[in-house]
Amino acid sequence: MRVYQRALTRIIAQKIPSTSQRSSNGARVMRCCTSSHHNGVASANDVQRNNVASPTSYRAMSNNFSPSILRSATNNISRQQTNLLGSSSTVASFSSAATVDEEDAPQTNNFTTQRRQGIRNVAIVAHVDHGKTTLVDELLKAAASSMIVTTETESNNDNNNNSSDDNAEVEEERLMDSGELEIERGITITSKVTRLEYTSLTSSTNVNSIINVVDTPGHADFAGEVDRILSTVDGIVLVVDAGEGPKSQTKYVLSRALSLGLVPIVVLNKADRMESLGRLESGETEMALMDLFENLDATSEQMEYRTLFGSARGGWVTDDVDVALKIAQMNESGTEIENGAMCMRGLLDAILEDIPAPSVHWYGDASEEGTVKEVGDFVDEPFSMTANTVGYDPYLGRTCTGRIYSGQITSGDAITLLKRQNDEATEGDESSPTSNTNATGPTSQVSGVFANRGVSRMPLDPPIAHAGDIVTLTGVPESMKVGDTLTTTKNMVPRAVDTIPLAPPTLSCLFGANNGPLSGLEGQHVSSSKVRARLISETDNNVTITVAKCESDAEKTVLFGRGELQIGILVEQMRREGYEMIITPPQILTTICKDTGVTLEPYEEVIVDVDAEYSGTVVNALTGSRKGVLVEMSDDSKGKTGMKFEVPSRGLLGFGPEIATATRGTAVMHHCYLEDREHAGAIGSASDQGKLVSNAQGKTTLFALESLSSRGTLFVGAGDMVYPGMVIGENNKTGDLEVNPVRAKQLNNMRTQNKEDKLYLSPPKRMSVEELIGYMNEDEVIEVTPLSVRLRKLELDSGVRERAARKRKKQMDALKAQTSKGAGKKK
C-alpha cells in the first residue's frame, strides 16, 4: 500500500539514522500489510518467504518508535491478520443492503460488461468545506490551458490572436455553485457535472481525452445527491483537508463508493497551510485515512490508492510529500512560491491513469469481459440511459441528464420511457426485478444532445453521444423521473437499468396553507393544493424527499426528508417563488423491527471540535437529556478538543444554534446517519424557557418593545406587523407570557423627568427557517411568506391555549401518579 509505505517510512526515517535500515524496515512493513490484507491472515510460510514483519518482530523495534506510533502500527497489523468483517455498523447496513439486492435479484441480464475508450467519469467527493468546488474550478482551468497549448503547437503559432482570447476566457472564475442559494450560503446543494477535454502533456500522442467531472455536496442533509450520482462514475477523487483529516461525511461518501467498487484517488488539500504542516510531517492524516479504508472493508485493489498533496486555492498538486512540506514551510515563513510547474494537470493525468474507462452494457456477440470498445462499435447496439437529473427548459421542454449505458443516441431518434423497477415491482413478488420487462411508458423524439462545459450547457457537434458519455437530452417524455431509463423505440433494451438504493429519510414535517391573519397579503400561491403540487414536483428531481397526503388532515401534506437544512433550503426556494405556507414541528421517523417487534429510531454519528474550555458544556448538552453517548475524545496541542458522539436524531433537533451560543461560536459540529437502533425513550426539551406571545394586532412600536426587552430576547423590531398568538420573543422565565407589543406612548400634556428620554433597542434576533425548525415547540408552527418568516402558536386563541394547557397538565399528573403507584407495587 502506497500510503502505508510512505507514512511508516517517513516515521522510521525520523527515528533511525541508517538509510539502509530505513529502506529495509519500510519494505518489510509494506509487504506485511499487502500480504495480510490480500490473504486475510499471513501464514508462517509467508512470513519466512517474504520476510514479513510479524506483530512480535515489529514490537521488537520499540526502541526506535514512540509508544503511540508503535501502538498504531501494531493495531493496524493485528486488524489485518484477524480479517475483521463489518467493523463499522454503518458500513454493515450499507453493505448488507447492497448484498441483498445483488443476491436476491434474478440474474436475467442479457449483456456483458465492456469498456469505452477515450473517456473517464469521476466524482469529486469530500466533507463540507474541504475544497471540492474550488478544486473543480482549477481542473477546468488546467484542462482549458492544455487545449490552448495543444492548439498553439499544432498551428505553429499561426493563431496567436485566438489563443490570447482563449487565455482570457480561462482566467475567468468558473463557479460550480451557480445556484442563487449556493452563492449566498457558500455551499453546494445539488450535484453538477461538467465535461473536460484534456490533452496530457506526458503522452507521446496528442490525443484529446474526455473527463466528466461531477461536483457533489458535502453536507449530510444532501447525501442523497452523492448517492444518486455515484452510479454514473467509475472512480472518485476523495478530497481531504490535510489539517483536519477525514470527517463524518468523508466516511459516509467513501463507504458508499467502496461498496460500489469504485476506484479512489486521495487528494490531501490545503497542504500549504500552517496547520497542515505537523500532520503531514507525522503522517497522521495519511494513517487516519488508511485506518478508514480498512474499517470500511476496502479491497486490496482499492487500498492501492494514489495519494496527492496540493492546494486547490493555490492551483497546484504534487505526489511528493517532501515538496508539499517545503511549500508549507515557505508559506509559514512568508516566502513567495512559484507553483507554475505543479499545476492541476498532475491530478488530471492521475485520473487518466488510475480511473478505469467507463463500463458499458454490451448486448452484441459474446466477448471477454472488460474488452475495450471503440465509438463505432455502438451503432447497432440498443440504447439505454438512466436519468440522474431532470429539469425543464422553456424553449426545449423536458430535459434529462444522465449516463448512457449502451448504444448511441442522436438528435431526432425516437425514445421510450422505462419506469424504474422499484415503481413497477409488486409487493411479495419474487420476480419483481423483471416484472417491467414489457411495461413501457410514453414515447417522444430527442430534440437535442447537450454537454455541460463549466456551468453552461453546450450542444454537441455532431449531435450524437455514445455509451459511457454523461449528456443532457431534450425532448424527453414529461413523466420522466430520476432513476427512469430511456431506450430507443426501434431497438429497445430488455429491461430497465438497475439503480442503487438510497438511504431512508429520517424526519417528517407537515406543510399546509397559511391560515394566519396576514395570509394572502405577501404571496401569490396561497392555497394548499398549490403547495402540495409544488412539493410533488420537487420529488421529480430531489430523490431524497417523499411527499404523501396527510391522513388526519386532508388540507396538509407530509414531507419526508433527511434533515433540517434540506427542508430549510426547500422552504427558502418556495418562498422566493411566491408561496405562502405553514410548517409544523418535525417528527423523527421510527420503524418496527420485524424479528423482535422493537421500535427503532435513527441514530447519527456526531463529531464536535471545540475549544477545550467548552468541552464539558458540549458533553453535558449531548449526553444529558438528548440521550447521546460519548465514543471518543482527544485533545491537540492547539487547545482544541475533538469528540465523537452517537446520538438519536431526535436529540439533534435545534442543537446547532444552542451549542453555538453556549460555546461563543467556537464549536464546529458535523453529523451523519449511522443506523437504526432501539428507541431511546423520552428526550427532554432543549430549553425550558417560555415565549413572549403577542395579544394584539398591528405594527410594533419602539415604546412597547423597549419595555419588553428586559423580559427576554426579542424576535421582532420596531414597525413589524404582529397579531394575537404570534411569538415575538423568548421569555427569561418558564412559561409563555402574553404581552402587548403595539402599545404607543400616551399623548398628553403631562411633563415628567423621564418623559423625553431617548429610547434604545437592541437589534432583534432573526432566525432562519432551519433554525426555527429545531427551535419551535410542539404547539407552534412556522409561517413562511415571500417577505417574512414568523413563529406563531398553532392555536391563536389564548383562551383555547390555556384550557388545552390545563388539560395537558392534568393528564401528565395522572400519568405520573399512575407510574409512581405501579413502581410502589413492584417494590
N, C-alpha and C positions, 0 to 999 in steps of 0.2 A: 504494500500500500504506500502510495507516494507520500500522503500526508503523515503517516505514522513514521516512515523512514526519515522524513525531513525534520519532523518535530523532535524525535528522540535523538537523532544525530546531532542536532543543534544543542540539546541538553547535555549530551556526552561531551561535546566539544568544549562546553563551558567548564566541565568538571575534570576532564582527563587531558593532560598536555600532549600526549603522544598522538601523532597523526595516524599512524598505522593502527593503533589501538582504537581510535575513534572510528575509523572505517570498518574495522572488524566487528566491533560491538554493534554499530548501526546496521550492518548487513545481517548479523545474526538475529537481531530483533525483528527486522523486516521480514526475513524468511519465516520466523516463528509465527508472526501474525498472519502472513499469507497462507501458510500451510494449514494452520489450525482453523482458520476461517473457512477454507475451502473444503476440508475433510471433516470438520466438526471437532475431532479430537486428534491431536498429534500423537502417533504411536511411538514406542521406544525405538523402533527401526528408523522411523522418520527423523527422530532426534539424532540418532547416530549417523545416518547417511547425510543429512543436510546440515549437521552441526547446529541444530535448533536449540536455542537457549530455553530451557525449561524454567518455570517459576522459581525453582530452587536455585538453579545456577544464576538466574537473574538477581535474586535477592542476595547472592554472594557478592555482588558489586556494590553493596550498601556503603562502602567507604567512599565511593565516588559520587553517590547520589544523596540528595536531601531526602528525609523521610517522606515528605508529601509526594515528591516526584516518584520515588520508589513504590509507594503505595498505589499511585495511579497506574503505573505501568504494570504492576503485578495484578491488579484487579482487571485490567484490560485483557491480559493473557488468560486469567482464570475464567473470565466470562466467555472467551472464545473456546477454551477447551471443554467447558461444560455444555457449550452449544445451546444456550438458553433460547427458548421459543416463547414469543409473546411476552417479552419483558415489560412492555407498556400496555396498560389496559386500554388506552386509546387506540393503539395500533391493533390490538386484538379485535376490537369492534370493527375497524375499517377492514382489516384483512379477512375476517370471517365473513363479512358481508360480500366481499369480492369473491371469496372462495365458494360460497354457497351459490352465487349466481353462475359461476363458471361450471360447477359440478352438476347442479340440478338442471341447467338448461340443456335440452336435447341438442346433440351435435348434428345439425342439419345444414351446416354451411356448405355451399357448393363452390367455394372459391379457395384458392391458395393465397398465401401472403407473399408478395413480391416487393421489390424496392423501385422507387422512381429516381432516376439520375438527375443531378444538377440542381437540387433544391434541398433546403433544410427548414424544418419547422421547430421553433424553440420558444419556450415561455420564460419570462423573467419573473421569478417569484422571490419573495422576501418578507420579512417582518415590516411593520409600519415604520416609515422614516429611516429605512436603511439605504435608500438611494436608488430605487428601481427606475423611476421615471427619468431622473437625471441621467442614468446610465443609458437608457434607450435614446435619449436626445443625442448623446455623444456617439452612439452607434450609427445614428442617422448621418451625422456629420462625417464620420470616418468612412462610411460606405459611399457617400456622395463624393468625397475627396478622392477616393480610389478610382471612381469612374472618370473624374476630371483628369487625373494623372494618366490613365489609360488612353483617353481621347487625345490628350496632348502628344503622347508618344506615337500614336498611330498616324496622326495628321502632320507630324514633323513641324509642329509649331505654326501650322498654317491658319489656325483658327484662334489666335490669341485673344481677339475681342470677345468671342463667345465664351472662352474659358474664364475670362475675368468676370463676365456676368454670372457664370455658374458659381464662382468663388463667392461672389456677393450673396448669392442665394444660400450657400452653405453656412455663411456666418450668421444668418438669421436664426433666432432662437425658436426651436420647434418644441412645443409643449404637448405631450400626450394627454395631459389633464386639460382637455379642451372644454369640458362642460362648465356651465356657469357656477354651479355649486362646487365643483372641483377646484376652480380657480379661486373662489372666495375662501374655501376652507383649507386649501393646500393639500388635499388628499385625493387618492384615486378611488373612484366609486365603481366604475364599470371597466371590464376588460376590453382592451382595444388592440387590434392587430395592425401592423404596418409592414410593408414589403420593401426589402432592401435588395438592391442589385450591387453585388460586390465582386471586385476582381482582386484576388490575392496577389500581393507582390512577391510572395515566396514561391509561387507556382511558375514553372518554366513556360507554360502556355497561358496566354491572356484570355482565359475563359471566364465569362461572367457567370456567377452563381447567384441564385435567388435564395434569400433568407427571410422567412416570415417570422417576425418577432412579435410576441404578444406581451403587452404590459398588463399586469394584474394588480388588484387591490391588495393592501397589506393588513387591513382591519379584519378582525374576526367576524364582525357582522356581515361582511361582504365575501366570506369564504366561499359561498356558492358560486361566485363569479370565477374563482380559481377552479372549482370542481368541474364546471361545465367546459372550461377551455382546455383542460389537460388532455382530453380525448383527441384533440386536434393536433397535438405536438408529439414529437418523438424524443425530446430531451428538455431539460430545464437548465437555466443559469440561476443558481441559488446565490443571492446577494446577501452577505452577512456583514454587519458593522464590525470592523476589526477591533474596535474599542469596547463593544458591548458583548459580542459573541452571539450565539443562537438564542432566540427568544421563543415565546409560546407559539406565535404564528409561524415561525421558522419550522418548528416541529410539526405543525399541522400540515403545511403545504408539502414538506419533504415526505411525510408519511404517505400522503396521497400519491405523490409522484413515484415513490419507490414501489408502492403496491401495484401500480400500473406498469412497472418495468421500464420506466423512462431513464435515460442516461443523464447523470448530473454533471455539471461543471460548477465549481465553487469560486466565487469572487469575493475576496475579503476587501470590502470597500472602506473608504475613509482611512486608508493606511498612512496617509500623510499627516494625520493629526497627532498631537502630543499624547492624548490619552490612549492611542493605539500602540505607542512605542513599547511600553512594558509588556503588553500581551503578545506582541509579535516576537519580542526577544525571548520570552519564556516559552513560546509555543502554546500558550494557554488556550487561545481561541481555536487553534487547529486541533488540539487534543479534545476540546469540548465538542467540536464538530465530528470528530471521529467517534466519540462515545455516542453521539446522537445517531449517527449512521448505524452503529452496531445495535443500539437499543431498538431501532426501527427495522431490524432484520434485513438489512441491505444484502444483496447477493455479492459474491466475490467480484463480479464484473462491476457492479455499482460502487464497491469500495475502492476501486482503482480510479477514482475521480481525479480530475486535474484541478489544482488549486492555483488561482491567480491572485495577485496583490495589486491594488490600484486605487485610484480616486476618480469617481465619476465627475465630480466638480472640477478637478484638475485636468481631466481628459487624458489620463494615462493608465496603463496597465502593464504588469510585468509578471513573469513566472519565477523571478529570483527574489527571495525574501531579503537577501542582503541589500539589494538595490532599494527595496521598499523601506528598509530600516535606515538607509543612508538618507533617503528623501525626508523621512520623518524627523531625523536628527537635524537636517539642514533647515527644515521648517521651524523647528524649535529654536534654532539659533538665529532665525530671521534671514537666512541666506536665500537668494532667489534661485529658482531651479528652472532649467530648460528641459522640458519633457517632450520636445518635438520628436525624438527618436522612439518614444514609448507611447504612441497614441493607442486608440481603441482598436486598431487593426489586429493587435495580438489576440483580443477576445474573439473577433470575427474569424480569424484563422483557426482558433481553438474550436469554434463551433463547427467549421467545415471539417476539421479532423476528427473530432470526438463524437459529435451528434450524428447518428446514422441517417441515411436517406429515408424519406417517409415511406412507411409501409402502405401498400395499396392492395386492393382485392382483385385477384385475377381469376376470371371465370372461363378463360380460354383453355387451350390444351394444358394438361398437367405438366408442370415443370418443377424443378427443385425449389424448395422454399428459399426465399431471400435472393432470387435471381434479379439482377438489375435490368429494368426495362427502359427503353427509350420512349420519347414522346410519341413517335409514330406507331408504337405498338398498341396504343389505346383506342385506335379508330373504331374497331369492330367490337369493343368491349361495352357491356351495358353500363350506363351512367348511374352513379349514386352519390348523394351528398347529404350530409346532416346539417341542420340549422343550429348554430350557436348564438346568433343574434338576429332578431327580426326587427324591422322598422317600417317606416312609411315615408315616402318622398312625394311631395305634392305634384311633381311633374312625371315621375317614373312609376308611381304606385308602390305596392308592397315590395320590400327588399328583404333579402336573406343573406347573411354572411355565415360561411362555414367551410368545412374541409371536404374536398372531393375525394371519395374513397375508391372509385373505379370509373373507367371510361373517360370521356371528354364531353364538354358542353360548349355550344357556340350560340351566338345570338340568333334567335328565330326557331330554336328547337322547341318541340312540344314536350312538356314535362307533366308528370303525375305525382300527386302527393301521397305518401305512405305515412300513416299516423305512427307515432312511436308505440312500441309494443306494450308498454305499461297501460296505455289508454285502451288498447284493444283487448287486452287479456281479461279473462273472466276469472272470478274468484273460484279457487278449488280446482281449476283446470290444469292438469299436469302438462298439457301440451300448449299452454298459453303462449310461450315464446314464438310459436309458429302459427298461432291462430289467425294472424292477419296476413297470411300469405296471399289471399285473394281479395283482401279488404283494401281496395284502392280508393283514394279520395278524389277531389276535384283536379281538373287539368287546366293548364294555361300555357302561354308561349313566352319564352325568355325574351325580354326586350333589350337586355344589356348585360355585359360581363365587365365587372369593375374590380380594381385592386386598390387597396389603401396605401398611399405613399405619404408618410408623415401623418398629418391629420386630414388630408384631402383624399377624396375618392376619385380616382382617375380611370377612364375606360381603357381596356386592353386593346392593343392594336397589333395583330388582328384580334377580334373579339372571340377568343377561344381559350379555354382552360382545360387542363388535364388532371388526371389522378395525382394527388399529393399537393395540389395548389390550395391555398386558402383565398377565396374570392368572394365577391358580393354579386348576387344575381338580382335583377329587377324583373318585374312582371310575374312573380311567383303567386300562387293562389292566396286569396285573402285569409283563408283559415290556417295559414302556416303558423306553427308554434315552434318554440325551441325544443329540439330533440326529434322533430319530424324529419323524414327522409324524402328527398326529391329523386326521381328517376325519369328517364326518357320514356315517353309513351310507346314508342315503337319497339324499343329494346329494354324491357324492364328487368330489374333485379328480382330474384325470387322472394326476398323478404326485406323488411326494413333493417337498417343498420342498428346494432346494439349501442346503447348509451350507458355510461357509468351511473350508478346510483348516487344520490346526493344525501348529505347529512340532513336529518329531520329538523323542522323548526322547533324552537324552544319556548316561545311565548305567543300569546294572542291578545288582540285588542278589539273592542267594538267601535265601529265607525257609524255615525248617523248624521242626519241633517241637523243643522244648528237650530235649536228651538228656544234660544235666549231672547231677551227683549230687543237686542240690537241685530237680530238676524235679518239678512237681506239688504242691509244698508251699505255693505262694502263689497260683497261678492257678486259674481254673475251666475254661478251654478250653485244653487242652494237646496235643491230637492234631494231626497235620499236615493232616488233612482239614478240620478246623475252621479252621485258619489259612488254608488255601487258599480255603475258602468265604468267609471274611471279606474276603480280598483281592479276590476276584472280585466281591463285592457292592460294593466300593469303586469299581470301574470303571463302575458304572451311572451315577454322578453325577460322578466325577472323570475327565474325558475325557483328561487328560494322562498318565495312567498306563496301562500294559498289563500283563496277567498271563498267563503261559504256564507249562506244566508243564516241569520240568527234564528234559532228555533223559538226562543221566548219572545222575541220582538221582531216582527216582520219588517219594520222600518229600519232595522240596523243590520250591519254586515260585519262578519267576523273575519279578521285578518290574522293569519298565522305567519310569523316572521322569525328572524334569527337574533334580534337584539334591539335595544333602544335606539342606537344610532341608525340602523337600517330603516326603522319605522319613522324616525325623525326626518331623515333625508326624503323619504317618500311624501310625508306631510308637507315639507317645505316646498317640494316640487308642485304639489297640488295647489297650495295656497298661491303660488306665483302664477298658476294657470287660471285663477279666479274662483276657486272652490271655497265654500264655507262648510265646516263640519265640526262635530264634537267627537272626542276620543275618550274612552273610559280607561280606568287603570288597567295595566297589563296583568294577565294571568299566566303563570307558568304551566306548561303542558305536562301532564303526567300520563303514564301508561301502566297497564296491569301485566305483570309477569305471567306468561301462560303456564309455566311449570309450578310456581309457588303461589300465585294469586296475590302477591305483594304489590303494593303501589310503588311505582318507580318514578323518580323525577330526575331531570338533567343536572349533572354536576359540571363544574368548569374549573380548569386549572388557572389560577391567578398568580401572576408574578408582579411584585411591587418592589421598586427601587426608591429608597427614601433616605434622607439624612438620618444618621444613627440616632440622633436625639429624639426623633419622632417614631422610631421603630416600635416602641411599646404602644403608642397610640394606634398604629396600624394593626398590631396583633390583637389588641383588645377589641377593636372595631369588628374584625373579621371572625374571631374565634368566640365572641360572646353570643349575642342574640342572633347573629347571622349564621351560626352553626358551621363555621369554617374550621378546617384542620390545617395547622402549620406543618408542612412537609420538610422544607429546607430553609436554612437561614445562614447567611455568610456576610462577612464584613470585608471591605477592601481598605487600602491604605489612604484613600481619599475621603474617608469619613462617611461613606455610603454603605447602606445595608440592603442586601438583596434577599427577598423572602418569597417562597413559593407556597401557595395555599391550594387546598381543594375545597371549594365552596359550592353549596347549592345555588343554582341560577337565581332562585328567589332572593337569596341573600345579597346579590349584587345590584338589585334594583335601587337606584338612587345613591349607590355607594361612591361613585366618581366625584360628584360635587362635594359630598360630605367630607371625604378624606382630603380633597384638595384644600378645603377650608381649614381642616384640623391640622394639617402639616404645613400651612402657609405656602401652598403651591409647590412644595419640593417633591411630592410623591408622584411617581410615574407608574401607572398601572396598565397591565395588559392581561387579557383573559382569553381563553379558548375552550371550546366544548371538549369535555373529557369523556363522559359516558353517562348512562342512566344507572342510578343507584336507588337503594331503598329510601322512601320518603323520610325526611329528617324531622317531621313534626312541625309544630307551630314555630314560626320565626317572628321575633319581636320587631316592632316598627323601628325605623331608622331614627326617629326623633319623637319625643313626647310633647313637642311644642304645639300649641294651638295656632289658629289662624285669625287674622283680622278680617271680618266679613262686613261688607257694606250693607247698610239698611236703608239707603236712599238712592235715588237715580238722578243723574246729572253729571256735570263736569266738576272734577275735584278742584278745591281751592287751596292756595298756599296757606291760608289762615288755618284751615282744618287739618291739613297734613302736618303742619309744624307742631301742633299739639299732640298728634297721634304718633309722631316719630319717636317719642320717649317710650311708647308702649310696645314697640317691636320694630322689625325691619320692613320697610315699605316696598311694594312691588310696582306702584304707580307713581307718576309725577303730577305736578300741577297742570290742570287743563285736560286730563284724561277722562274719558267717559266711563262711568261706573253705573251699576244697577244693583238692586237688592239681591243678595246671595252671591255676589262676586267677591272673590278673595283678593284683598288689596295688600296683604302683608302677612308676616309671621309674628304671632304673639310671643312675648317674652315668657309668658306663663302657660301652664297647661290649660287646655280647653279653648274653644272658639269664643271670640268677643265681637259682639255687634257694635259697629261704630258708624259715625256719620262723616264721610269724607268730603261732603259738598257744603258743609256749613260755612257761611260767609260772615265777615266782620259786620257787626251792627253799625248802622249809620245814624248817629245821634250827636247831640251837642255836648255830651259828657267829655271832660278832659281829665285824664289821669297821667301819672308819670310814665307808665308803660304804654300809653295809647299809641304813640307814634314810633315805637321801636321798630327797627327793621327786622324782617323775618328771614331766616336762613333755613334751607332744607338740603339735606344730603342727597346725592343722586340715588334714584331708586334702583333696586336690584332687579335686573332684567334676566330672565331665564329662557333658554331655547326650548324647543319642543321636546327634544330628547332628555333634557334635564328635568322638565316638568313631568315627563312620563314616569320617571323614577321617584319624583318628589311627591306627587299628589296622593291623597288618602283614598280609601275605598268609597267614600261618599262624595267624591269630587270628579269633575270632568274637565278636559281642556277644550276651550272654544277657540277655533282657528279660523281666521278670515284673512283675505289678502293683505290687510293693513295691520292686523292686531293678533296677538296671542294672549288669551285670557285664561285664568284659572277660576272656576266657579264651583259652587255646590251643585250636586245633581238635582236636589230639590231646592228650589229658590225660596219657597215659603218658610220663614223662620219658625212658625208655629208647628208646621208638619215636621221640621227637623228636630224640634225639641221633643215632640211626642215620640218620634222614632228613636231618639237617643235614650229616653226613659225606658222604653220597651226593651231596647237592646241591653241596657244596664240590668234590668230585672232578669232577663234571660241569662246573662253572664253570672249574676249572683246565684241563680238557681243551679246553674251548671257547676259552679264552684262548690256549693253546698252538697250537691249530689256526689261530686268527686271526693270530697273530704269524708262523707258518710261511708262511701264504698271503701275508702282506704282504712277507716276505723274498723269495719267489719273484718277485713283481711287480717288486721293485727290481732 
